[in-house]
Amino acid sequence: MTQQQAGLDIETLQTGDVVVEREYALTRDTLVRYAGASGDFNPIHYRDDVAASVGLPGVLAHGMLTMGLAVQPVVDVVGDPGRVTDYQVRFTRPVVVDPQDGVTVSVSAKVGALLPEELAVRLDLTVTAGGTTVLGKAQVRVYIG
């Protein structure tokens, strides 16, 4: 696969370029489906009373669901999840999912660093929910050689 076929061309990319943006609508139904797929049935992800009893502002999306959603647009752009060679985030704020309105998670990936000696690029992700950044230092290294 050439650099161009990988969906990102190191010859034309510049630091600061936004390579992909995406929004995901999460509902309580989404959380239930994710719980079934992941096996994470912690009631803070579907019961308001339990979330409140432990001091949370409401039912929270699973951290791994948020992390997975954040990297998916990058995988879509490069076309092969095997090209993601490193992915790291810090969970900075919970994603509260309103029982009626849900929440929208927004993801923007921009070029943080070009790594031509590695035939790679580091993409910095901005991930927000309800206008609040929910993942900090979210970075994806992508092999594009």
C-alpha positions, 0 to 999 in steps of 0.5 A: 500500500502506498502512502496515498492508498493509506488515506494520508499522504505525508508529502502533502500533509502539514502540521495542523491539517484537520484530516477528519471530523465526525459526530456520534449520537449516543443514547441510553440504548447505545449504552445497553448495546455496548454493555452487552457487547463488552460485558461491562454491566456496571449499573452507572452506565444505565441506572440513574439511581446508582449513578447518583448514589455514587456522586455522579452527575448522571448515567455515564457512557463507558470509557472504552466506548468513548475511546473506541468512537474517538479513534474510529474516524482515523481508522476509516480514513486510513482504511486499515486498523493495523496502520494504527501503531499507537493510541493513547488518551487520558479520560478527563471528563465523564460523558453524561448521557441524558435519558431523553436527549442522549449526547453527541460526541464530536471527534476532530483529528488533526496532524500533530506531527509528521514523522517522515523517518518512520513513514508515520504521522501523529494525529491529535484528537479533540473529543468533546461531549456537550461542548466539553472536552472529555479526552485529553492528550488523545493521540494516534500514531498512524503508519502511512508508508 
